[in-house]
Amino acid sequence: MQECCVTCYTTAGQLLNIISPREFVDFSYTTQYEDGLLTCAVGIEYEGARPHCVRGFNHLCGWFCVPLQDNPQHSLLTGYIQTDLRGMLLKKTVDLAMAGNFS
């Protein structure tokens, strides 16, 4: 399986929309790798931004999806991503919003 595509997705506003919704547009490539899947992506410039969103940008990133050896019905998903949220954001506000999203 090999596939390239352009994906567009949005995040919800955070902290009662103090942090506006963000829109991301990525070029993505997916291929089989060993027993699982590997997806690589990078943000691209695209003119058609939604009016209520701030356009964020994803630097080169990747995801590995590998079946668990002891339970092949389930998989382990590991991602590496560096996101630039862009827009006017106070570091303190971002830290507060992100603290509840990653554990």
ZAMARGU-661974 format. One record per residue (C-alpha): residue number from 1; residue in three letters; x, y, z; chain. Coordinates in nm, 4 decimals. Layout:
N
(pt NUM, ALA, (X, Y, Z), A)
...
//
This chain:
103
(pt 1, MET, (0.0000, 0.0000, 0.0000), A)
(pt 2, GLN, (0.1383, 0.3391, -0.1029), A)
(pt 3, GLU, (-0.0639, 0.6550, -0.0993), A)
(pt 4, CYS, (-0.0128, 1.0302, -0.1201), A)
(pt 5, CYS, (-0.2796, 1.2801, -0.0280), A)
(pt 6, VAL, (-0.3445, 1.6321, 0.0939), A)
(pt 7, THR, (-0.5318, 1.6517, 0.4230), A)
(pt 8, CYS, (-0.7065, 1.9503, 0.5742), A)
(pt 9, TYR, (-0.8179, 1.9397, 0.9351), A)
(pt 10, THR, (-0.9111, 2.1792, 1.2132), A)
(pt 11, THR, (-0.8741, 2.1864, 1.5882), A)
(pt 12, ALA, (-1.1399, 2.3223, 1.8191), A)
(pt 13, GLY, (-1.0915, 2.6500, 2.0015), A)
(pt 14, GLN, (-0.9424, 2.6137, 2.3485), A)
(pt 15, LEU, (-1.0070, 2.7939, 2.6790), A)
(pt 16, LEU, (-1.3462, 2.9315, 2.5730), A)
(pt 17, ASN, (-1.1944, 3.0281, 2.2341), A)
(pt 18, ILE, (-0.9192, 3.2430, 2.3879), A)
(pt 19, ILE, (-0.7096, 3.0223, 2.1596), A)
(pt 20, SER, (-0.8865, 3.0336, 1.8222), A)
(pt 21, PRO, (-0.9525, 2.7193, 1.6166), A)
(pt 22, ARG, (-0.6565, 2.6210, 1.3997), A)
(pt 23, GLU, (-0.6584, 2.4782, 1.0473), A)
(pt 24, PHE, (-0.3761, 2.2614, 0.9120), A)
(pt 25, VAL, (-0.3124, 2.1485, 0.5533), A)
(pt 26, ASP, (-0.0555, 1.8692, 0.5104), A)
(pt 27, PHE, (0.0888, 1.6657, 0.2251), A)
(pt 28, SER, (0.0988, 1.3056, 0.3464), A)
(pt 29, TYR, (0.2601, 0.9830, 0.2225), A)
(pt 30, THR, (0.1693, 0.6405, 0.3677), A)
(pt 31, THR, (0.3407, 0.3095, 0.2977), A)
(pt 32, GLN, (0.3755, -0.0357, 0.4528), A)
(pt 33, TYR, (0.6848, -0.0641, 0.6692), A)
(pt 34, GLU, (0.7872, -0.3997, 0.8121), A)
(pt 35, ASP, (0.4687, -0.5302, 0.9838), A)
(pt 36, GLY, (0.2912, -0.1950, 1.0085), A)
(pt 37, LEU, (0.2347, 0.1398, 0.8422), A)
(pt 38, LEU, (0.4516, 0.4492, 0.8175), A)
(pt 39, THR, (0.3033, 0.7900, 0.7424), A)
(pt 40, CYS, (0.5159, 1.0983, 0.6774), A)
(pt 41, ALA, (0.3686, 1.4452, 0.6367), A)
(pt 42, VAL, (0.4611, 1.8116, 0.6112), A)
(pt 43, GLY, (0.2525, 2.1280, 0.6150), A)
(pt 44, ILE, (0.1940, 2.3022, 0.2831), A)
(pt 45, GLU, (0.0808, 2.6516, 0.1901), A)
(pt 46, TYR, (-0.2765, 2.6609, 0.0663), A)
(pt 47, GLU, (-0.4870, 2.9682, -0.0094), A)
(pt 48, GLY, (-0.8340, 2.8442, 0.0877), A)
(pt 49, ALA, (-0.8261, 2.9049, 0.4650), A)
(pt 50, ARG, (-1.1515, 2.8970, 0.6596), A)
(pt 51, PRO, (-1.2380, 3.2482, 0.7835), A)
(pt 52, HIS, (-1.2853, 3.1537, 1.1514), A)
(pt 53, CYS, (-0.9534, 2.9631, 1.1788), A)
(pt 54, VAL, (-0.5899, 3.0597, 1.2176), A)
(pt 55, ARG, (-0.3671, 2.8657, 0.9758), A)
(pt 56, GLY, (-0.1205, 2.6522, 1.1701), A)
(pt 57, PHE, (0.1779, 2.4711, 1.0188), A)
(pt 58, ASN, (0.3160, 2.1214, 1.0783), A)
(pt 59, HIS, (0.6878, 2.0735, 1.0263), A)
(pt 60, LEU, (0.8021, 1.7368, 0.8900), A)
(pt 61, CYS, (0.6352, 1.4683, 1.1018), A)
(pt 62, GLY, (0.5748, 1.0953, 1.1054), A)
(pt 63, TRP, (0.3526, 0.8230, 1.2503), A)
(pt 64, PHE, (0.4240, 0.4515, 1.2961), A)
(pt 65, CYS, (0.1347, 0.2080, 1.3404), A)
(pt 66, VAL, (0.2555, -0.1396, 1.4373), A)
(pt 67, PRO, (0.0455, -0.4398, 1.5513), A)
(pt 68, LEU, (0.1203, -0.5611, 1.9045), A)
(pt 69, GLN, (0.3026, -0.8950, 1.8938), A)
(pt 70, ASP, (0.1040, -1.0442, 2.1830), A)
(pt 71, ASN, (-0.2312, -0.9115, 2.0518), A)
(pt 72, PRO, (-0.2312, -0.8459, 1.6738), A)
(pt 73, GLN, (-0.5919, -0.7191, 1.6956), A)
(pt 74, HIS, (-0.4463, -0.4034, 1.8573), A)
(pt 75, SER, (-0.1749, -0.1649, 1.7405), A)
(pt 76, LEU, (0.0731, 0.0770, 1.8902), A)
(pt 77, LEU, (0.0588, 0.4232, 1.7322), A)
(pt 78, THR, (0.3674, 0.6405, 1.7795), A)
(pt 79, GLY, (0.3834, 0.9928, 1.6406), A)
(pt 80, TYR, (0.6532, 1.2548, 1.6035), A)
(pt 81, ILE, (0.5211, 1.6021, 1.5316), A)
(pt 82, GLN, (0.6346, 1.9633, 1.5647), A)
(pt 83, THR, (0.3528, 2.2133, 1.5202), A)
(pt 84, ASP, (0.3673, 2.5896, 1.4774), A)
(pt 85, LEU, (0.0304, 2.7177, 1.6019), A)
(pt 86, ARG, (0.0922, 3.0651, 1.4548), A)
(pt 87, GLY, (-0.1130, 3.3691, 1.5447), A)
(pt 88, MET, (-0.0933, 3.5822, 1.8573), A)
(pt 89, LEU, (-0.0607, 3.3508, 2.1570), A)
(pt 90, LEU, (0.0691, 3.4073, 2.5076), A)
(pt 91, LYS, (0.3039, 3.1242, 2.6083), A)
(pt 92, LYS, (0.1249, 3.0948, 2.9427), A)
(pt 93, THR, (-0.2098, 3.0442, 2.7654), A)
(pt 94, VAL, (-0.0721, 2.7747, 2.5330), A)
(pt 95, ASP, (0.0948, 2.5934, 2.8244), A)
(pt 96, LEU, (-0.2348, 2.5936, 3.0153), A)
(pt 97, ALA, (-0.4342, 2.4623, 2.7169), A)
(pt 98, MET, (-0.1794, 2.1946, 2.6224), A)
(pt 99, ALA, (-0.1379, 2.0625, 2.9784), A)
(pt 100, GLY, (-0.4795, 1.8952, 2.9626), A)
(pt 101, ASN, (-0.4296, 1.7502, 2.6129), A)
(pt 102, PHE, (-0.1149, 1.5416, 2.6658), A)
(pt 103, SER, (-0.0619, 1.2956, 2.9457), A)
//
